[in-house]
Amino acid sequence: MTKRVLVTGAGGPAALGTMKALADANIIFYFGDMDPLASGLYLVPKDRRCILPRGDDPAFVDALFAFCCENRIDVLWPTVDTELLPVAKARSRFESMGIKVALAPQKTLETCLDKWWLYQSCRFTVPCPETIVTNRDAERWSARFPRIVKPRRGSGSRGIHYIESLQAYQSLDVGEECIMQEYLPGEEYSIDVFVSHDAAQSIAVPRRRAKVDSGVAVTCETIHSTPLQRFALLVAQRIELSGIANVQVRLDHEGRPKLLEVNPRVAGTMILSVEAVVNLPQLMLNDTLGEPVTVPDDYRDLAVVRVLQEVYLEPGEIRAMCIDSEIGNINSEEIPHSAA
């Protein structure tokens, strides 16, 4: 039976990867985003596009719920970090209307989306970088720089600072919404993880992040590493994951992996694991719908280099989307018809 699936974050690689991963499934895709110029919106027809408030806007859930009901959405699939908790908290509201939510449990999300709390939760389970909350006792690290300062909440590489000395740290304007961690100089790995709702089936696929741009791996390769797989599955067990997540680790000075963060959603480059014969989004969809889940026994070694893809449209279609979303300073009467 055909399913209607709404994927949010249409401008990001996670949404586009989800669509690619499920291309062979019997699915009618809808895309949502706060930005009327989000590229993914233009991969579906006009009547399957949804312009949403920001995920932290009080109106976000109501707008999302109304669109889902109006369009008889079967599965809601959020991919933007700021949207995850609001949707999780409203899960019963969506499910009361028969709308399944492809999302980890609320408790898991709360742990993952706060890096300090993730560190506190996992530091006795797997190796973690030494971590403190900024502005509490950073001075005791005066002889132990360089360090990394990053926001407790957030994704990509936004707000991350490499600090070489205590003086450099003291000149940085940070508050207690940031953490400071030991600098890990080694290679970075992303480990794609799936765990079924009953924890009966699970799999982890490590990827080496060869080149990263704005927090997203643009060149990477799958690798076979039992220690990294065990590491990720221990983390998944500790945070009580069901569904999809992406466990990020980096090697320390002695070559030991330490936990950086966990993204409790589809990762931007998870499509590589899909091509390596572990279709995590399909596993997640089946599990969400209560359908049989069969985890592959193995995967193949594969590398990827990401490239841009263009979608060509009539200029009026973009203008109309901007006007409909009340973006502000774009007026069709003020734009020459020859403009593009």
C-alpha positions in Angstrom: 0.0 0.0 0.0 1.3 3.5 -0.9 2.4 5.6 2.1 2.5 9.3 2.4 5.7 10.4 4.1 6.5 14.0 5.1 10.2 14.7 5.6 11.2 18.0 7.2 14.5 19.9 6.7 14.1 19.7 2.9 17.2 21.9 2.4 19.5 19.6 4.2 21.4 16.4 3.1 19.6 14.3 5.7 16.2 14.8 4.0 17.6 14.3 0.5 19.4 11.1 1.7 16.2 9.8 3.2 14.4 10.3 -0.2 17.1 8.6 -2.1 17.2 5.7 0.4 13.5 5.1 0.0 13.3 5.7 -3.7 12.3 2.1 -4.4 9.7 2.0 -1.7 6.0 2.6 -2.5 6.0 6.1 -1.1 4.6 9.5 -2.0 7.0 12.1 -0.6 6.1 15.4 0.9 8.8 17.9 1.9 8.8 20.6 4.6 11.2 23.4 5.5 11.2 26.9 7.0 13.0 28.3 4.0 10.9 28.6 0.8 14.2 28.4 -1.2 15.2 25.0 0.3 16.4 22.9 -2.6 14.5 19.7 -1.6 11.1 21.4 -1.8 11.5 21.6 -5.6 12.0 17.8 -5.9 8.3 17.3 -5.3 5.2 18.9 -6.9 3.8 22.2 -5.5 1.0 20.6 -3.6 3.4 18.4 -1.7 5.5 21.3 -0.2 5.1 22.6 3.3 6.6 25.9 4.6 7.0 25.6 8.3 7.9 27.9 11.2 11.2 27.3 12.9 11.4 24.2 15.0 11.7 26.3 18.2 8.7 28.5 17.3 5.6 27.8 19.5 3.6 27.6 16.3 5.7 24.9 14.8 3.9 21.8 16.0 0.4 23.2 15.3 1.5 24.1 11.7 3.1 20.7 11.2 0.1 18.8 12.6 -2.4 20.8 10.4 -0.4 20.0 7.3 -0.2 16.3 8.2 -3.9 16.0 8.8 -4.9 18.0 5.7 -2.7 15.8 3.5 -3.4 12.5 5.2 0.3 11.9 6.0 1.1 8.3 7.2 4.6 8.9 8.5 6.2 12.1 9.8 10.0 12.1 9.5 11.8 15.1 11.1 15.4 15.6 10.3 16.2 19.0 11.9 17.7 19.0 15.4 15.5 21.9 16.7 12.4 20.1 15.6 13.1 16.7 17.2 12.0 17.4 20.8 8.9 19.4 19.9 7.7 16.6 17.7 8.6 13.9 20.2 6.7 15.7 22.9 3.6 15.8 20.6 4.0 12.2 19.4 0.8 11.0 21.0 -1.1 13.9 19.3 0.1 12.8 15.8 -0.4 9.1 16.5 -4.0 9.8 17.7 -4.6 10.8 14.1 -2.9 7.7 12.7 0.3 9.6 11.8 3.4 7.5 12.7 6.5 9.4 13.8 9.9 8.1 12.6 11.8 9.4 15.6 13.8 8.1 18.6 12.2 8.2 22.1 12.0 11.6 23.9 14.4 10.5 26.6 17.0 9.5 24.1 16.6 12.8 22.3 17.0 14.8 25.5 20.3 13.0 26.2 21.7 13.4 22.7 20.8 17.0 22.1 22.7 18.3 25.1 26.4 17.4 24.7 27.1 17.9 28.4 24.3 15.5 29.4 25.5 13.0 26.8 29.0 13.1 28.2 27.6 12.6 31.8 25.5 9.7 30.6 28.1 7.8 28.6 31.5 8.5 30.3 31.3 5.3 32.4 30.2 3.3 29.3 32.7 4.3 26.6 35.8 6.5 26.5 34.9 10.2 26.3 37.0 13.3 26.1 37.6 15.1 29.3 34.8 17.7 29.4 33.7 20.7 31.6 31.1 23.3 31.4 32.7 26.6 30.5 33.1 29.4 33.1 33.1 27.0 36.0 36.7 25.7 36.4 38.5 26.3 33.1 41.5 27.8 35.0 42.6 24.3 36.2 43.3 23.5 32.5 45.8 26.3 32.2 48.7 23.9 31.3 46.5 21.6 29.2 45.7 23.4 26.0 44.8 23.2 23.1 41.1 22.6 23.8 37.8 22.7 21.9 35.0 24.9 23.0 31.5 24.1 21.5 27.9 24.8 22.3 26.1 22.3 24.5 23.3 22.2 21.8 23.6 22.6 18.1 24.7 20.7 15.0 27.3 20.9 12.2 30.4 22.9 13.1 28.6 26.0 14.2 30.0 27.7 17.2 33.1 25.4 17.6 36.4 27.1 18.6 39.9 25.6 18.7 41.6 27.3 21.7 45.4 27.2 22.0 45.8 28.8 25.5 44.1 30.0 28.6 44.5 33.5 27.4 42.8 32.8 24.1 39.9 31.1 26.1 39.6 34.1 28.4 39.2 36.4 25.4 36.4 34.3 24.0 32.8 35.3 24.9 31.2 32.1 26.1 28.7 31.2 28.8 27.5 28.1 30.5 25.7 27.0 27.4 29.1 25.8 26.1 31.4 23.0 27.0 35.2 22.7 26.8 36.8 19.4 25.8 40.2 18.0 25.3 41.5 18.2 21.8 41.5 14.9 19.9 44.0 15.0 17.1 43.2 11.7 15.3 40.9 10.6 12.5 37.2 11.1 12.9 34.6 8.4 12.3 30.8 8.4 12.0 29.0 5.2 12.9 25.5 4.8 11.5 23.4 2.8 13.9 19.9 1.2 13.8 18.2 -0.5 16.7 14.7 -1.9 16.4 12.0 -0.8 18.9 12.3 -4.1 20.8 16.1 -4.0 20.7 16.0 -7.5 19.0 17.9 -6.3 16.0 20.7 -3.8 15.6 23.6 -2.9 13.3 26.4 -0.4 13.2 28.3 0.8 10.0 31.5 2.9 10.7 32.5 5.5 8.1 35.8 7.3 8.0 35.2 11.0 7.5 38.0 11.9 5.0 36.8 15.5 4.3 34.3 17.5 6.3 32.7 20.8 5.2 30.4 22.7 7.7 30.0 19.6 9.8 28.9 17.4 6.9 31.3 14.7 5.5 31.7 15.3 1.7 34.2 12.5 1.3 34.1 9.3 3.3 34.3 5.6 3.2 32.8 2.6 5.0 35.2 0.5 7.0 35.1 -2.8 8.9 36.0 -2.3 12.5 34.6 -4.5 15.2 35.8 -2.1 18.0 34.0 0.9 16.5 30.8 -1.2 15.9 30.9 -2.4 19.5 31.6 1.2 20.7 28.5 2.6 18.8 26.2 -0.2 20.0 27.3 0.3 23.6 26.4 4.0 23.3 23.1 3.1 21.7 22.3 0.8 24.5 23.3 3.4 27.1 21.0 6.1 25.6 18.2 3.6 25.1 18.1 4.2 21.4 15.4 2.8 19.1 15.5 3.8 15.5 18.4 5.6 13.7 21.3 7.5 15.1 24.8 8.6 14.1 27.6 8.2 16.6 30.6 10.4 16.0 34.0 9.5 17.5 37.6 10.8 17.1 40.9 9.2 18.0 42.9 10.7 20.8 46.7 11.0 21.0 47.1 7.3 21.6 44.8 6.2 18.8 41.8 5.4 21.1 38.3 6.4 19.9 36.4 8.8 22.2 32.8 9.9 21.9 32.2 13.3 20.3 28.4 13.4 19.9 25.3 11.4 18.9 22.9 12.7 16.2 19.6 10.9 16.9 18.3 11.2 13.3 19.4 10.4 9.7 22.9 11.7 9.2 23.9 13.7 6.1 26.1 11.0 4.7 24.1 8.0 5.8 23.3 7.4 2.1 26.8 5.8 1.9 25.7 3.1 4.3 22.6 2.6 2.2 24.7 2.1 -0.9 26.9 -0.3 1.1 23.8 -2.5 1.5 22.5 -1.4 4.9 19.4 0.7 4.2 18.9 2.2 7.6 16.0 4.5 6.6 14.2 1.5 5.2 14.8 -0.4 8.4 13.5 2.6 10.4 10.4 3.0 8.2 9.5 -0.7 8.5 10.0 -0.6 12.3 7.9 2.6 12.6 5.1 1.0 10.6 5.3 -2.3 12.5 6.5 -4.2 9.5 9.1 -7.0 9.5 12.7 -5.8 10.0 15.7 -7.8 8.6 19.1 -6.5 9.4 21.8 -7.5 6.9 24.6 -9.7 8.1 27.3 -7.5 6.6 28.0 -4.5 4.3 30.6 -3.7 1.6 33.5 -1.4 1.6 32.6 1.7 -0.4 33.6 5.4 -0.7 31.7 8.5 -1.7 32.5 12.0 -3.0 29.5 14.3 -2.8 28.7 16.7 -5.6 26.0 19.3 -6.2 22.9 18.6 -8.2 20.8 21.2 -10.0 17.0 21.5 -10.4 15.8 23.9 -13.1 12.5 25.8 -12.7 10.6 28.6 -14.1 11.5 31.8 -12.1 7.9 32.4 -11.2 7.7 29.2 -9.3 10.4 30.4 -6.8 8.9 33.9 -6.6 5.5 32.3 -5.8 7.0 30.2 -3.0 8.7 33.2 -1.4 5.6 35.3 -1.6 3.3 32.5 -0.2 5.7 32.2 2.7 5.7 35.9 3.4 9.4 36.0 3.2 9.4 39.7 3.1 11.3 41.7 0.5 10.4 39.8 -2.7 7.5 41.2 -4.7 6.6 39.7 -8.0 5.6 43.1 -9.4 9.0 44.5 -8.6 11.0 41.7 -10.2 11.6 41.9 -14.0 10.3 38.9 -15.8 13.7 38.4 -17.4 15.4 38.1 -14.0 16.6 34.7 -13.0 
